[in-house]
Amino acid sequence: MFRTKKLLFAILACLISCTPEPTDKILGKWLSNEGTNTSIRFVKDGTVILDDSGNIEVGKFWFQDKNTMTLQTKEKVTSVTISFPTPNELLLVSTNSSEGRLLKRVTE
């Protein structure tokens, strides 16, 4: 019985360590799905680059927990909840309202 518990613990530890962190899942470039020319790029060092039709703004992002992210630019600080409807879709919903934005991953 002790051996079985030890084996289950080892399997659980492996599953937890193999689960991608939100940062790993969000890295890369995402395009707005709203017919606009807006993109967001998340970089491993915590940099976020917002490009709204050539108007570029650089800021920082970090996670409060696995579902809540903070975006900080010169203009404002915004908290959003994140979800991935599919591996290539990112849904950002403001924690201050129910307003959301669906983004599609860009493969480069």
ABEGO torsion letter per residue (X at the ends): XAAAAAAAAAAAAAAAAABBBAAAAABEBBBBAAGBBBBBBBBAAGBBBBBBGGBBBBBBBBBABAABBBBBBAABBBBBBBBBABAABBBBBBAABABBBBBBBBBX
